[in-house]
Every structure is written in structure tokens, then in C-alpha cells.
Amino acid sequence: MSDRGPEQEESIFRKAALEHYVNRGSAGDVMRMKNRWSNAGFWILLALFAGGLVASVLVTVGPTQEPLIVVLFPALGRFF
């Protein structure tokens, strides 16, 4: 046994790790991110979505050269 008292026993965890565990946020904390990244991410995702939508109308596939969106969703064929 060691000569130290129970309050002085060595721990397998670092003091900094224990402090972080004790001081961590409660469940459901909001993820914090810089505003410019969220704005840029939103516009990039919106541009990708719009580009995919435009491509699905303009790109033709198959021997009948139907738009891709008609191949994926045949019910939309009456609009094209």
C-alpha cells in the first residue's frame, strides 16, 4: 500500500481530463461554429442542389433522349 491518504491516491486519469469531464456542457448544447462557415456552407449546398436540378432537366439519357428527371420520375414525363 502507499503512504498517501485516500485523497492523495494516484488516478489513471489526468487532472485536465477530469476537469474537462466535470465542466463539459449539458446534454443538448448547441454546436458552435463561426457564422461565415455556416453562411458559406448554406450557399454551397444550395448551389449544388440547384445545379443538380438543372442538370436533371438538361441532361438526356437513353435511346429516346429523354431528360434524366423523366427517367428517374416517369410521372413527370407529361411536363416535358
Order of alpha helices (4+ residues) and beta strands (2+ residues): alpha-alpha-beta-beta-alpha
